[in-house]
Amino acid sequence: MTVLEWLRSRDNNLSALRRTGRAAIILPSLFAVGNLVLGNALTGLFASVGSVALLLFVDFGGPIRDRVFAQGALVLAGGVLISLGTLVSRVVWLAAVTTVVVAFVVLFAAVVSSVIASATTSLLVSFILPATLPGSLATLPDRLLGWGMAGVVSMAAVAVLWPSPVRNPLRLATARACALLAQRLRTEVECVRCGFLPNVVAQVDDVVAESSAAVAALRDSFFGTPYRPTGLTTSTRTLVRLIDEVVWLEGILARMPVAEGHGATTAAVSEVKLAAAVLLDHGAGLLKVVASAPDDLMAELARLRDARGEMEATATSALPDPDTAEFVTSLEPSFRAQEMSFAISAIAQNIELTVAARRRTWWEHLIGRRPDGAGSALSSVQERTGAHVAWNSVTLHNSLRGGIALGAAVLIAELTGVEHSFWVAFGTMAVLRSNALSTGQSAVRALLGTVAGIVVGSVLILLLGHDTAVFWALLPIAVVFTGLAPAVISFAAGQAGFTVVLLLLFSLIAPAGLRIGLVRVEDVALGCAVSLVVGVVFWPRGAAAELRRAVADGLAESARYLRGAVEYGVSRCDALVPATIEPGDENRRAAAAARRLDDAFRVFLTERGPKHVPLADVAAMITAVAVLRLTAEAVLDLWRRETGGPAGDRTAARAEVLAAGDELAHWYEATADALTGPGAVPPVKSRDPAADARLLTAVHRDLSGDDHQGTATAVKMIWTADHLDAARRLQPTLVGPVTTAARHSSLLS
């Protein structure tokens, strides 16, 4: 294996090599300009540390234009933080308090956007360095000059110096999954129309396997990063919703395998599938190339709506006698087609928004012009931050602990009189990167890596003495090692490399021999100790415990949303009760709980050490939360299209559906309690034939009127019960994972 092949096997897309290659060129160059050409050691220090922060600690994705824009925004934000840090640096208590606030805001802001999340370390460095390096306002221009030099050069570097290829794995993976699901629908229709020929049945099996694998790969890609891979742009915000809907669609199709015996609705269901396949395939093409007009999907959406309407009419008019045993069975294919068409319509609408947003001109991007139907970035910020302003939010815990730990490090460093408090804060950040932000990782690894770097750096300083020429030669080599080590060796090795870089920089600024290394060991150890103490005091529970709480919250809130959707729906068909308003509050609470769950899950994934709850079990619980929310929205959509209004007394039918929804919600709420309390998971109840019979009796008058034609309202009542049954089928998949998670919780308590 060649060196390049070895690197590729450990460094995906050679992204670490790109970053470190740029930094190895730029950092020594800017340090030399500041220190030797300008004769200003302070400017050289801020230029070199700025190069590390802007080139090694962050790597924005997307088109070149978006990367340069994000890089520029980071440079400006860093300039503001440098100014603030300099202003408070000479007053110890003010520097400590301001550090708490700034670190909390920076860490908490990671929930808003993946761009901010990936820049967290860079932003913290831009404030910590000036705040722990006391200086008057007279030093601010020199500091900003150094940072500005690094900023301008970094913007040029990401654009022209070995730029990363434009990549958007989520969008392309979503397009591929949609295309394969469309092919699956077409093949199923062909299988029905050709009379289930063996070779076509085999094709169906192959396409089903391939589409299921594509959706699984999409889900793995979505959960493959330690932060939610989305930004504030309209296209990335709609893409997140799109992924949830694609995963849900695959689950729906898995519950409606192609089979003989659809009866009178066979042709109508096939037309719905074909219309859905055309829409889904076209949407996949738009996601890939974005080359067509904004209204391209409108015709396909209208065709799908028409096909669904005809299918519903056929299902209503071609029902067997309500008293026969095959009545409920006859409604099953049309219900599944209705459920599928809702999911695909929602997918198409989100594709339209995603594509329209990406098709905007640079000027429309700049002024924030949004496609019709897309929410604003401000409202998205409010929703995302509001979801985490709760004590059961992992992000809130991490942000509080990180802010307090860094503030305490600054305060203790000044009170203990260490030579340079930046190193204490650096030691704290080293542990925070592995402990506060990813709870289960051992702080000992970060400390050992830092100490190893100090030992290596100190040996070099001892051996070389004041030979600065060799220090200059070693500096780019140390930068290369710092950038590559986390990807190809370990996190601790990266910490060691960064420490060596800083030791070389300080030695070039003010040579001090072996003494500088020994002092740094003491300072970094103090910083690590501060972070560990703060971590134990403020959040000893760990990522697994927080994940259980987040799953419980998500299950409970989503079940309440589903209950509210059912209450809204059935109130629209009974003239004897006032219409219930849509469950908007329940929707917002369920969405907030889902965001907190996503955050907790990503922290759990990045936690090192054994996973006492298998990842497959965790995925099953997260899927259940998403499906409950989407089922609630499907019920709402079903009844929003009820145009006839309440007519007559449907008290008995309404009571049956409400009882089924309430029973289901109670089961999920009890299951949520079992995750965090002493209770047990309630037993799973299968669909009650007696309840089905009572519901059929209750809607019998609507289904067998004078014209012997079923009414759409009565069928929607039965379809609502079918939606609840779909949510009920998730219960067996939850019992094992919830029991395992609850048992692990009790063992630790």
N, C-alpha and C positions, 0 to 999 in steps of 0.2 A: 504494500500500500504506500503510495506517495504521500508526502507531507500535505499536499493540497487535498487529497482524498481523505486523509485522516482529519483534517480540519473540517471538511464538509460533513463528515459523519457526526461531528460534535457541534458545529457552528452552522445552524440552519441559514441557508442563503448567504453564508459568509458575512452576516451582518456585523458580528463582533470584529472580524478582521477589517471590514470597511471603517468602522468607527475608530479602531485603534490605529489604522494606517493614517487617517486624517490627523488624529491627535498627535501621533509621533512626529509628524511634520510641523504642525502648527504650534504646539505647545512650546518646544524649545525655541522656535523662531520668534514667537511673540515675547517670550521671556528674555531672549537676547536683545530684542528691540527695546524693551522697557528698561532692562538692567544695564545694558552696555551702550546702546545708541542714545537713549534719552537720559541715561544716568539716574534713573528713578527706580529704586528697588521696590517701592510700594506699587507703582504701576506694573512692573514686571510680575510681582506676586499675584495681583488681581488678574492680569492677563493670562497667566499660566493656570491658576485655579479656575478661572472662567473657561479656559479651553477644556479642562477636564469636565467641568459641569455641563458645558454646552455640546461637547462632542462625545464624551465617553458615557455620561450618565443618562443620555436621552437619545432616542432615535425615532423620530416621527415617521409615520407611514403615509401612504396616499400619493397622489400626484405631486410632482415637483413644486407646483404653485402652492399647494396646501402645506407642504413641508416648510418651504421658505417663509410662508405667512406664520406658521406656528413657531418657527425658530425666531422670527422677528418679535412676535408677541412675548416669547420667553425672555428675550434680551431686554425688552422694555420692562417687563415685570421684575426681572432681576435688578435692573437699574433702580427701580423704585425701592426694592428691598434693601439694596446697598445704601441708598440714601437714608432710609429709616434706621438701619443698623448703625450707621455712623452717628446719627443724631443721638441715639440712646447709649452709645458705647462708653461714655465717660461717667455715667451714673450707674452704679452696680445694680441697685434694686430696680431701676427703670429698665435696664437692659434685660434683667431676668424676667420681669413681668411682660415686657414686650415680646420676648422670645416665646413665652407661653402662648400668647395670643396669636402671633404670626404662625408658629408651628401648628397650632390647632387649626387655624383657617386653611393653611396649605394642605394639611393632611385630610381635612374634612372635604375640601373642594374636590378631592379625587372622585367623589361620587358623581360629579357633574359630567365629567368627560374623560375618555381614555387619554386624550391629549394632556389634560392636566395631571391625570394619574401617572403618566409616564414621565412627567417633568417634576414630580414631587421632590426627588433628591436634589435636582439642580436648583430648585427654588429655595430649598432649605439651606444649601451651601451658600447661595448668594446673600442670605441674611446672616447666617451664623458667622461667617468669616469677618465681616465688618463689625458685627456686634461684639465679638470677642477680641477684637484688635482695637483697643482704645485709640481714638484720634479725634482731633478737633474738626470743625467744619472746613478748615483750611486744607485738610487732607482729602476732602470729598472729590474735588476735580481729578486728583491723581488716581483715586480708586475707580471712579467712573470711566476715566480714560482707559485704564487697563481692561475693565469689563467690556467697554464699548469696542475696543480693538478685537477682543476675543469674539464678541457678538457679530461684528461685521464680517470677519473672516469666516466664522462658522456658517453664516448664511450662504456665503459664496461656496464654501466647501461642500455643503450638503447638496448644492445644485450642480456643481461642475467637477468636484474631486471624487471620482469613483462613486457616482450617485447610485443608491440602491434602486433596483428595478421596481417599477410601480406594481404594488401588490395589494390585492383586496380579496384574501382567501374566503372571507365570509360571503361576499357578494357572488363570487364565482361558484362557490359550493352550493349556495342557495339556488342559483340558476340551474346547476346540474341536477339537483334534487327535483326541482319543479319539472324539468324536461323529462326525467325518468318517470315521475308520477303521471305525467300526461301520456307517455307511452304505455304505461300500465293500464290506464283507463281505456285507451284505444284497443289494446290487445284483448281486454276483457270483453268489450263490445263485439269484436270480431269473433271471439270464442262463442259467444251466445248466438250470433247470427249464423255461424257455420254449423251449428248443431253439436258443439263440443267435440270437434275432431281431436284425436289424441295428440297430433303434432302441434295444434294450436294450444291445447291445454298445457303442453310442455313449455311453449313459449310464454304463456302466462306465468308459470312457475318461475321461469328464468328472470322475467322482467320484475316480478314481485321481489325476488331475492336481491336483484341489483338496485332497485329503487329503495328498498329498506336499508341496504348498506350505505347508499348515498345520504339518506337522512341521518343515519347514525354518525356518519363522518361529519356532517354539518354540525350536529349537536356537539361532537367531540371538539371540533374546531372552535365553536362558540365558547365552550367552557375551558379552553386550553390556555387561558392567560390569567394572571392573578388579579386582573381588574376587568370590568365589563368592557369589551372591545367596541365601544361606541363613543361618538363625540356629540357636539351640540349641533352639527350640521343636520339639515332636514333629512338628507339621504341616509345618514347613519342612524338617526333616531327611528326612522320608519323601518330600517333593516332589522332592528332588534325584534320589533313586533312581528315582522315577516317570518323570522326563524321560528318563533313560538307557534305560529299558525301552520307552517309547513310540517313541523313535528306532530302537531295535532291531526293534520290531514292524513298523515301516514297511519296514525292510530285508527282513524275512522275507516280507511280503506282496509286495514287489517281485520276489522270487524264485519266487513261486507264482502267476503270472498265471492267470486263469480260462481253461480250454481244454477242448475236447471230448476224450472218450476216457478218462475216469477208470475206466471199467469197473465192477467189482463194488463198489468203495468209494465210488462217486460219491454215493449217498444218504447214507452215513455221514459223509463229509467235509462234505456240505452241512449236516447236522444240527449238526456241531461248529461250523461257521461261524455258523449262526444263533444257537446258544447263546452263542457268543463275542460276537456283535454285541449281543445283549440285555444281556449283562453289561457290555460296554464302554460302551454307550449309557447304561445306568443309572448307571454310575460317573461318566460325564461330567456327568450331571445333578446328582449329589451334590456334585461339585467346584464346581459353579456356585452352588448355593443352600444346601446343607447343611440340608435341611428334613425328612429322613426319619429313621426309626428306625435305631439302630446295626447291626441285623442285616439290613438291607435287601438286601445283596448276597449273603447266605448262600445263599438259594434259587437264585439265578442261578449262583453258584459250584458248587453241587452239581449243577445241571443240566449245566454244562459238563464237570464231572468224569465224570458218567454218559455223556454223549455221547462223550467221549474214550475211555472204557473200551469202549463199544460199537463205536466205530470201530476201536480196536486189535484187538478180538476179530474183527471182520469182516475186517480186513486179514490177520489170522493164519489164519483159516479159509478164506478165499477166494483163496488164492494159487494161481497156476498152477504147473505142474510145475517144480521147481527146476532142471531141466536145460534149460528153454526160455529163449530169449534175452530174452523180455519179463518175466522174473521180477523183476529189479531195478527196471525201469521201473514195474511194477505197485505197488511199495512207495512210490514217490516221493510221490504225493498224500497218502497217509496219514501219511508222515513230516512233510511240510510242515504238515499240519493239527495233528499232535502238537506240533511246534515252536511253531506259532502259539498253540495253546491254552495251552502253558506260559507264554509271554510274557504273554498276556492274564490268566491267573490271577494271575501275579505283579503285574501292574498293578492288578488289582482288590483284591488284598490290601493294597497300598500306599495305594490310594484309601480303603479302609476305615480304615486307621490315620490318614491325613490328616484325614478327615472326623470321626472319633471324637475326635481331638485338638482340632479346632476347635470341636466341640460341647460341650466341657467348660465348666463354670461358672467364674466368676472365682475362686471359692474353690478349686476343683480345680487351676486354673492356679497359684494362689499356693502351695499345698502341694506342687506338683509331681506330682500324681497322673497316671499315664500309662495310656493304653489298653493292654489285654492285647496282648502281642506287640511292643510298642514298647520299644526300648532306652532307658536313662536318659540324661539330659543329661551326667552325669558320664562314663559310658562313651564317649559321643560325643566329649567333650573329650579323653579319653585317646587315642582312635583318631586324632583329627585332629592333635593335637600330636605324638603318637608318629610319625605318618607323616612329619613334617617335621624330626624329630630325626635328620637324616642330612645329610652334607656336600653331597650333590647336591640339596638343597632350596633353591629360590630364596628362599623366605621366610626361611630361616635365614641366607642370605647377606645379604639386605637388612637383617634385624634386627641382625646383628652390625655391619655397616657403619654403619647408622644410629646405633646406640648408641655406637660408638667415635667417630664423627664429632661427635656432640653433646657427648660427654664431653670430647673434645679441644678443642672450641670453648670450652667453659666454662673449661677449664684455661688455654688460651692467652690468652683474654681477660683473665683475672686476672693472669697472669704478665707480659703486655705492658702492663698498666696502663691499658687503655682506660677511658673514662669510665663506660660501662655495658655489662657483658658480655651483657645480654639481647639487644642488637642484633647481637652476634657470633653468638649462638645462633640468632637469627632469620634471619640470613643463611645459616647452615648449614641450617636447616629449609627455607628457600626452595629451595635446591639439592636437598635430599633429596627433596622432593616431586616433583621432575622427574627426578632422576638415580638416587638409590638405590632408589626405589620404582618407577621406570619408566626403565630403564637408558639407553635410547637418546636420551632427550630432552636437549637441550643445556642445560648449566648456565648458559651465557652468556645465554640468554633470561631466566632467573630473575634473574640479576644485573642485566641491562639494565633489566628491569621495576622492580626495587628502586631502582636508581640514578635512573631516570626519576621515580619517585615522590618520591625525596628532592629532586631538582632542582625539581620542581613545588612541593613543600611548602616548600622553602627560599625560593623566589621569593615565595611567598605570605607567608612569615614576614618576609622582607626588606621587602616592600611595605607590609605592614600593621603592622609593628612590634609594639607592645604593645596593639593594639586587640582585646581579647578578645571584644568583642561580635560582631565579624565572624567570629572563629574559631568562636564558638558557632553562627553561622548557616551556616558552611561545613561544620561537622561532619556533620550528617545527609546533606548532598549527597555528601560523600566516602564515607560509609557506603553510600549507594545505588550509587555507582559501583563500590565494592569488591565488592559482592554480585553486580552484574550483569555486570561486565567479563569474568570468566572464561567465562561462558556465551555472551555475545553478541559479545565482541571476541577476547580471548586470555588465556592464563594469565599472560603477562607484564603485561598491563594490570591484571589482578587484583592482582598483586604490587605494582604501582605504587599502586593505590588503597589497599591495606592500609597501605602505608608512609606515605601522606599522612595517613590516619586516625591512625596512631600519632604522627606529628609534631605534628598538631593537639592531640592529647591531652597530650603532654608540654609543648607550648607553653602550654596552658591551666594546667597544673600549675605550671610554672616557666618563664616566658618567657625566652628566651635569644637571640632574634634569629637572624641568619644562622648564627651559630656552631654551633647545634644540628644544622643540616642538614649542614654540612661534617664534623662529628664522626661523624654517622651513616654517611656514605659510607665513611669509613675502616673503621668497625666492621663494616658489612655485607660489604664486600669481603674483610675478614679471615675472616669466617665462611664465605663462599663458597669461599675458597681452602682452608680446612680441609676442607670437605666434598669438594672435588675431589681433594685429595691422598689422603684416606682412601679415596675411591672407587677411585682408580687402584691403590692398594696392595692393597686387600682383594678387589676383584672386577673385573678388567679384561676379563672374557670377553664380557659383554653378554648380552642376553636371548635372542638367536637361538641362541647356543651352549648356553645352559642349557636351552632348549627341546629341542634335539637330544638332549641327555643325558637329559632327562626322558622323551622319546618312546622312546628306546632302553631305558631302565629299565622303562617300562610294557609295551613289547612283550615283553621277556624274562620279566618276572615273570608276565604274563598267560599266556604260552605254557607256563610251568612249571605254572601252576595248571590249565590245560587238560590237560596231561600227567598230573598227579596225579588229576584227575577221571576220566580214562579208566582209569587203573590201578585206582582204587577200584571203578569199575563192573564191569570184566571179571573182577575177582577174586571177585565175588559169584556168578558162574555156573559156577565150576570147583571141583569137590570136591577136586582134588589140590593146591590152593595155599591158604595161609591168607588170610583176608579182609584186605584193606588198609583201614586207617582212612581216614576222610574227610580230604581235604587242607586242614585248617584253617589251618595255618601258611602254606601257599601262598596261600590265600584272603586272609589278612591282609596278606601282603607285596604281593600284586597290588592290593589296595584302597589300600594306602599309596602305591604307585607311581602309581596313578591320581589320587590327590589331589595329589601333587607335580606331575604333568603338568598338571592343571587350573590350578594356581597359576602354573606357568611359561608356560602358554598365555595367561593373562590379562595377565601382565606383557609378553609379546611383543605382544599386541594394543595395549596402551597405549603402546608404544614408537613414538616419532616417527621419521620418516625412511623411506627405501624399505624394503620387505619383499623381501629377496632370495629368500625361499621364499614362493611364493604362498599366500594364506590357504586356497585350495581344497586345496592339497597338505597343509597343516598339518591341516585338518579331516579329510582322508582318513586320516592317521596316527592322529589321536585316535580316530576312529571305529573303526579296527582294534583299538585297545587295548580299547575298551569291548565290542566284539563278542566278542573272545576271552574276556573274563571272563564275559560272559553265556552264551556257548556252554558254558563249563565248568560253569556252574550248571545249564544245561539237561541236560547229561549226568548230573550228580549227581542231579537230580530224576528222570530216567528210571530210574536204577538204585535209587534209594531206594524206588521202588514195586515193586521185584522182591521178591515175597513167597515165592516158591517155594524159595529157597535153592539152593546149589550141588548139582548132581546130575550125576554122571558126569564123564567126562574130556572137557574142552573145550580142551585144551592148544593144539591147532592154531588154533582160532578165536580164542582169547585172544591167541596170538602174532601173528596177522595184525592184529588191532585195535591191539595195543600197538605194533607196528612202524609202523603208519600214524600213530598219535599221536606217537610219538617222532620220526619223520621230519618231521612238521609242526612240532613244537616246535623241532627243530633249525633249520628254515628261518627261523622268526621270531627265534630267538636269533642266528643268523648275520646276519640283516638288522639287528638291533639293534646288533651289533658294527660293521657297515658305517657306521652313523650316527656313531659316535664314534671309529672306528679306521681303519686303512689298508685293511681288507678291502673287497671288492665285494659288492654285493647278489647272493645266489645265484640261479641261474636258476629260473624258475617251472616246477613240474612239474604237469601235469594229472593228473586221477584215473586211476590205473593199472588198465586193464581186467584185466590179469593178476592184480593183487592182489584185485580184486573176485571173479574166478573162484576164487582160492584160498580166499577167505572163504566163498563159497557152498559150495565143496567141504567146508570144515571144518564148516559147520553143516548139511550135507546130511542127516545122520542125524536131527537135530531137526526138520527141515522135512518129512521124508518118513517119519514113523514108521508103525507098524502101522495107525493109524487115518487115515493120509494127511492129518493135520491138522498145520499148522505150530505150533511152540511159541512162546509169547510171549518166552521168553528168547532164542531164535534170532533172532527179529525185532528184539529190542532190540540184539543184537549188530550187525545190519545198520544199524539206525537210528543207533547210535553212530558207525559209519563214515560215515553221512550227515552227522552233526553235524561230523565232522572235514572232510568235503568242503565243507560250508558255510564253515568257517573257511579252507579252502584257496582258495576262490573270492575271498577278499580279496587274495590275493597279487598278482595283476596290477594292482590299484588302488594298491598300495604301491610297486611297483618305481620308477615315475617320481618320486613325491614323495621317497622315500628317496634316490634317486640325486641329485636336485637338491640336497637338503639336505646330503648328504655332499660333493658337489662344492664347494658354497659353503664348507663347513668346511675343505676342503683348500686352497682359494684363500687363506683367511685365516691358515692356519697357516704 
